[in-house]
């Protein structure tokens, strides 16, 4: 991720944070230096759904990039 713009990096972080909030009930992906805030018990089916959403988001971004939209 070294060759992407800051704007792209920020959009990427917002997408990942949204996926974490929706699927994993994780408020933020920022490190908060607290075990109670940084470690979460998450069901495997929720992890699967989050990974599927991330994959779909990546495919959508790529398709939009390739078509220029």
C-alpha positions as CSV (number, residue, x, y, z in Angstrom):
1,X,0.0,0.0,0.0
2,X,3.0,2.3,-0.3
3,X,2.1,3.5,-3.8
4,X,-1.4,4.8,-3.1
5,X,-2.5,8.3,-2.4
6,X,-3.5,9.5,1.1
7,X,-7.1,10.0,-0.2
8,X,-7.2,6.4,-1.4
9,X,-5.8,5.2,1.9
10,X,-8.5,7.1,3.9
11,X,-11.3,5.7,1.7
12,X,-9.8,2.2,2.2
13,X,-9.7,2.7,6.0
14,X,-13.3,3.9,6.0
15,X,-14.5,0.9,4.1
16,X,-12.6,-1.5,6.4
17,X,-14.0,0.3,9.5
18,X,-17.5,0.1,8.1
19,X,-17.1,-3.7,7.5
20,X,-15.7,-4.2,11.0
21,X,-18.6,-2.2,12.6
22,X,-21.3,-4.0,10.5
23,X,-20.1,-7.5,10.8
24,X,-17.9,-7.8,13.9
25,X,-19.4,-5.2,16.2
26,X,-16.0,-3.5,16.4
27,X,-16.3,0.3,16.8
28,X,-12.8,1.2,15.5
29,X,-9.8,-0.4,13.9
30,X,-7.5,2.0,15.7
31,X,-5.2,0.6,18.4
32,X,-6.4,1.9,21.8
33,X,-3.7,0.2,23.9
34,X,-6.3,-1.7,26.1
35,X,-6.9,-5.4,26.0
36,X,-10.6,-4.8,26.6
37,X,-10.8,-2.5,23.6
38,X,-8.3,-4.1,21.2
39,X,-9.2,-7.8,21.5
40,X,-12.6,-9.2,20.6
41,X,-14.4,-12.5,20.7
42,X,-15.9,-12.9,17.3
43,X,-17.8,-15.8,15.8
44,X,-16.3,-17.5,12.8
45,X,-19.4,-16.9,10.7
46,X,-19.1,-13.1,11.4
47,X,-15.4,-13.2,10.3
48,X,-16.5,-15.1,7.1
49,X,-19.1,-12.4,6.4
50,X,-16.6,-9.6,7.0
51,X,-14.1,-11.3,4.6
52,X,-16.8,-11.7,2.0
53,X,-17.8,-8.0,2.3
54,X,-14.1,-7.0,2.0
55,X,-13.6,-9.2,-1.1
56,X,-16.8,-7.7,-2.7
57,X,-15.6,-4.2,-1.8
58,X,-12.2,-4.8,-3.4
59,X,-13.8,-6.3,-6.6
60,X,-16.1,-3.3,-6.8
61,X,-13.3,-0.8,-6.4
62,X,-11.2,-2.6,-9.1
63,X,-14.1,-2.7,-11.5
64,X,-14.8,1.0,-11.0
65,X,-11.1,1.7,-11.5
66,X,-10.9,-0.3,-14.7
67,X,-14.0,1.4,-16.1
68,X,-13.0,4.8,-14.9
69,X,-16.1,5.4,-12.7
